[in-house]
Amino acid sequence: MWILTGPAKRVPWEVAVEIFRSTLIPSEVEEIFKRLLSHKGVMGAIIASSDGIAIRSTMDNSTTVQYCGLIQQLTAKARSAVRDLDPSNDLTFLRIRSKRHEIMVAPDRDYSLIVVQETGTD
């Protein structure tokens, strides 16, 4: 799967997610953040605990707290809906697109990777 970042640029999101899910080694986390933030339109990235507590963020504190709390609740609801539809299934990725922003969430058992980017104008 690729993520569109602007009109025609694609980012290999799965690469970042796989590194993120393997282990949270600080050097790897920094590399993930650098690669994600290097793409046009990316506003910030957050690693949050399963409780919605920010572990690492490139966004200001109030924005980070807001995203962590709301995205944790939304992810829990989405995961519940997926499991209600098929108990053997689980949520692996959540993408929310509005007029101004796109929020991409890669939830895992202990952590979530949240990336916020500007929505490309066509």
N, C-alpha and C positions, 0 to 999 in steps of 0.2 A: 504494500500500500504506500502511496505517495501522498504528501500533503501539498496542496497548492498554496504558495505564498506570493500572492499578487497574480496578475493576469496570466503569466505563463511559466513561472518558476516552480519547480517541484523539489521537495525536500524528502529524503528518505527517512521518514519518521521512525520506521521500524528499527533502524540502526540505533538510534538514540534510546528507544524503549528497551531493546535487548540489553544494551550496556547498562542501562538504569536498573533493570530487573536482576541482573546477574549479582552485583554487589554494589554497595554504595561507597566505593573507594574515593576519597576526596579528589584525587587527580582526575579520575574518570568523570566525576560530577562536574568539575570545572571544564573539562573538554566538551562534555555534552552541552553545558550552558553556552560556551563560546560558539559551538557550531550552530546551535539553535538561534542565538542572538545575532549571528552574522547574516541571517536571511532578512531581506527587505520586509518591513512591516511587522516583524516580531517585536512586541512591546515588552515582554518579560516572561520569565519562567520561574516556576515554584516547585520545590519538592516539599510535600506535606506528609505528615504521618497519617495513619488510618483514622485518627481522631480529629483530623483537620487542623493540626498544629503545624505551622511552617517550620521546616528544618533548614531550608536554604531558599533564598529568593533574590531576584534581581530587581524587584519592584519595591516601592516605598512601603513602610510598615503598615500604614492604614489600608492601603490597597491590598497588600498581601493578606492581612487578617480578614478582610472582606471576602476576597476570592476563596481563601481556604475554608472558611465557615460555610459559605453558600455552596461551593462546589462539592464539599464533603457530603452535605445533605442531598444534593441533586444526584451525586454518584450512588449514594445508598438507595435512593428511590429507583434509579435506573437499574441497578443491580437486582433489586427486589423484583422489578417488573420482568426482567430477563429470566430470573429463576422461576417466577410464577408461570411464565409461558412454557418453560422447559426446565424442570428441576436439575437436569444433568448439565445445563449450560451455565455460563458465567459471563459477566460483563468484562470485556477486554479493552474497550476503547469507547470514549464518549466525545462527540464533536457537536458543539453548539455554535450556530452562526446567526448573528444579528445583522442589522444594517451597518453597524460601525465596527464590531469586533467578532472575532472567532476564538472560541475557547476550546482547546483540545486537551483531553484528560486521558492519561494512561494509568488506570488504577491497578494496583497490585495488592497483595495481602497486607503488607505493612506500610507501604508508601504509595503516593500518587505523584505523577509528574503532570504538571499543569502548564500549558503554554498559551499565552494570549497574544493574538496578532490582529493587526488592522485588517478589515475586510477590504479586499482589492476592489477598486472601482472599475467598472467595465465601460 
